[in-house]
């Protein structure tokens, strides 16, 4: 994905937040755990052509290998800037970084999958008569996947759904406990015959603080 896509997303986000700034801005920071689901991989078998049929019987072509890339539980950190609109609706721009070690039998090295995402999110807050405010939300944007040892990366479309609860600590600060399922389109991370075949998905559990401006 070209840099122009990131710039378009950033400009749209800036205009959206600028238009709603008077409604009540906030900034947020968060951290938490990221559990990446297994991704299917395929290693094509070798196609060997023999002029002698006897040799072909002795050493036939190898079959494709199909397996899965597994991941250790990783971590994520993120920052956001948002604004409250119509009392119960929020819109925000968000940057998140995820890091998970690859767990795959037969692959050399200790690969790490790094994912950076720039998202535009919308949330609906369920107002209560207490300090607790449950919410649901959804977002779209772009994510860049990068695998260290394989030296491959790809930028793809991303989307997510989230739910959580905010606890008002004081007039200008909320504690945020959240869960989100983050998905991207199939990343093109093919390298040296290793073919990644499947989308990226992760379960994310976060703790954060929102500061009202």
Rosetta blueprint (number, residue, H / E / L):
1 X L
2 X L
3 X H
4 X H
5 X H
6 X H
7 X H
8 X H
9 X H
10 X H
11 X H
12 X H
13 X H
14 X H
15 X H
16 X H
17 X H
18 X H
19 X H
20 X L
21 X H
22 X H
23 X H
24 X L
25 X E
26 X E
27 X E
28 X E
29 X E
30 X E
31 X E
32 X E
33 X E
34 X E
35 X E
36 X E
37 X L
38 X L
39 X E
40 X E
41 X E
42 X E
43 X E
44 X L
45 X L
46 X L
47 X L
48 X L
49 X L
50 X L
51 X L
52 X L
53 X H
54 X H
55 X H
56 X H
57 X H
58 X H
59 X L
60 X L
61 X L
62 X L
63 X L
64 X L
65 X E
66 X E
67 X E
68 X E
69 X E
70 X E
71 X E
72 X L
73 X L
74 X E
75 X E
76 X E
77 X E
78 X E
79 X E
80 X E
81 X E
82 X E
83 X E
84 X E
85 X E
86 X L
87 X L
88 X L
89 X E
90 X E
91 X E
92 X E
93 X E
94 X E
95 X E
96 X E
97 X E
98 X E
99 X E
100 X E
101 X E
102 X E
103 X E
104 X L
105 X L
106 X L
107 X L
108 X L
109 X L
110 X L
111 X L
112 X E
113 X E
114 X E
115 X E
116 X E
117 X E
118 X E
119 X E
120 X E
121 X E
122 X E
123 X E
124 X E
125 X E
126 X E
127 X L
128 X L
129 X L
130 X L
131 X L
132 X E
133 X E
134 X E
135 X E
136 X E
137 X E
138 X E
139 X E
140 X E
141 X E
142 X E
143 X E
144 X E
145 X E
146 X E
147 X E
148 X L
149 X L
150 X L
151 X L
152 X E
153 X E
154 X E
155 X E
156 X E
157 X E
158 X E
159 X E
160 X E
161 X E
162 X E
163 X E
164 X E
165 X E
166 X E
167 X E
168 X E
169 X E
170 X E
171 X L
172 X L
173 X E
174 X E
175 X E
176 X E
177 X E
178 X E
179 X E
180 X E
181 X E
182 X E
183 X E
184 X E
185 X L
186 X L
187 X L
188 X L
189 X L
190 X L
191 X E
192 X L
193 X L
194 X E
195 X E
196 X E
197 X L
198 X L
199 X L
200 X E
201 X E
202 X E
203 X E
204 X E
205 X E
206 X E
207 X E
208 X E
209 X E
210 X E
211 X E
212 X E
213 X L
